[in-house]
Amino acid sequence: MEKAWVNTIQAQIHELHPYLPGKPIEAVAKEIGVAPSEIVKLASNENPLGCSPKVREAILAELSDINRYPDNDALDFKSKLSAHLGVSESQIILGNGSCEVLDMIGRVFLGPGKAALYSQHAFAVYPILTQTLGAIHQVVPAQSYGHDLSESLKRINDQTAVIFVTNPNNPTGTWITKTELLAFLQQVPAHVIVVLDEAYIEYVNNEDMPNGVELLNEFPNLIVTRTFSKAFGLAGLRVGYGVASPEMVAWLNRVRPPFNVDAIALKSASVALEDAEYLEAVISQNESGKTFFESSFKRLGIHYIPSRGNFITIECRRKGGEIAQSLEKRGVITRPLANYEMPYHLRISIGLDAENEKCVGAIEALVKEGMWD
Ligand SMILES: *Cc1c(COP(=O)(O)O)cnc(C)c1O
């Protein structure tokens, strides 16, 4: 029986589906009856190396002050981050993960009658946010799985308030070059906000890749979002940030919940930022893991989408959900992409060597058993 208060729920929430995360290790361990340590999770683009050892020490030291609220302005962390990025502290907005920064952007700029433009196969948080706020969805069909920027320009209309561009994109790994991004930004009307989501940018060192932060002076309607959840290995602590003009940051700050990033997270991110050696190890592990997957997929005749992220997406001949289930029975968790309009694809996060080998071994077993075709 429906409860009376259900009628109070806003209309757009009825059409909302919750975010689907990767399957937890504990759940799969229970399902197949093995210890959690036997399970390999390559489903959430997490950092397989764990966090920097320096972060562990910082967390323990921070514990003695846990009865106090964190610094609401995060002065210490922002001074380190601004120096690292070469921007002023007033250009940084912090979030409980970069998802919270996206949320603040939505609450400032989106609502009924306003539209968010994003690509097909884009990060699931954009449609969820747009729907939550009762805004209009402008979904641009993907081209070769990536964001079609010229088609996006054609679709901008009076309602378009925010454009989400992800570089590189999750879950496809596709990317936009410096030349392409510049040409796009020059043609976007000055009143339309462009959110450049660079969650995976630390993994990329190709010459042709744009660095959004360097473009901020030229484009006052641009905001770049980044995170400590991926390359910095702090997904469990929830730290992300946005970089934009001081004016834009001031507007976002109005809707930022008080004390939104906790003290341990702030301290950890400060320390993580300064451990260049750790970041180097992360990038080299990711590169070698990706090369291993690519050569394995070539050997097995499995098509993959070239990726600049810490994951690689493959094409399956059966439903990705079905393949993911078969892999889970072999102790490997991957991410099916039906909710990204890619029902025949599977996203695999790059893990440690042994994890990657276990994953390829499990896929190879499926191929041999005739369960792939
Ligand atoms: C993982 C990811 C994020 C980061 O989310 P956090 O809230 O910072 O953990 C943002 N955007 C994209 C495209 C991602 O894949």
Ligand as a Chemical Component Dictionary entry (heavy atoms), coordinates in Angstrom:
data_LIG
# 
_chem_comp.id                   LIG 
_chem_comp.type                 NON-POLYMER 
_chem_comp.pdbx_formal_charge   0 
_chem_comp.three_letter_code    LIG 
# 
loop_
_chem_comp_atom.comp_id 
_chem_comp_atom.atom_id 
_chem_comp_atom.alt_atom_id 
_chem_comp_atom.type_symbol 
_chem_comp_atom.charge 
_chem_comp_atom.model_Cartn_x 
_chem_comp_atom.model_Cartn_y 
_chem_comp_atom.model_Cartn_z 
_chem_comp_atom.pdbx_ordinal 
LIG C1 C1 C 0 35.527 8.487  -10.577 1  
LIG C2 C2 C 0 35.018 9.680  -11.264 2  
LIG C3 C3 C 0 34.833 10.869 -10.587 3  
LIG C4 C4 C 0 35.300 10.994 -9.162  4  
LIG O1 O1 O 0 34.338 10.922 -8.239  5  
LIG P1 P1 P 0 34.723 11.230 -6.719  6  
LIG O2 O2 O 0 33.432 11.741 -6.193  7  
LIG O3 O3 O 0 35.792 12.279 -6.722  8  
LIG O4 O4 O 0 35.168 9.954  -6.122  9  
LIG C5 C5 C 0 34.369 11.973 -11.265 10 
LIG N1 N1 N 0 34.105 11.901 -12.582 11 
LIG C6 C6 C 0 34.310 10.783 -13.283 12 
LIG C7 C7 C 0 34.067 10.780 -14.744 13 
LIG C8 C8 C 0 34.749 9.636  -12.642 14 
LIG O5 O5 O 0 34.907 8.509  -13.323 15 
# 
loop_
_chem_comp_bond.comp_id 
_chem_comp_bond.atom_id_1 
_chem_comp_bond.atom_id_2 
_chem_comp_bond.value_order 
_chem_comp_bond.pdbx_ordinal 
LIG C1 C2 SING 1  
LIG C2 C3 SING 2  
LIG C2 C8 DOUB 3  
LIG C3 C4 SING 4  
LIG C3 C5 DOUB 5  
LIG C4 O1 SING 6  
LIG O1 P1 SING 7  
LIG P1 O2 DOUB 8  
LIG P1 O3 SING 9  
LIG P1 O4 SING 10 
LIG C5 N1 SING 11 
LIG N1 C6 DOUB 12 
LIG C6 C7 SING 13 
LIG C6 C8 SING 14 
LIG C8 O5 SING 15 
# 
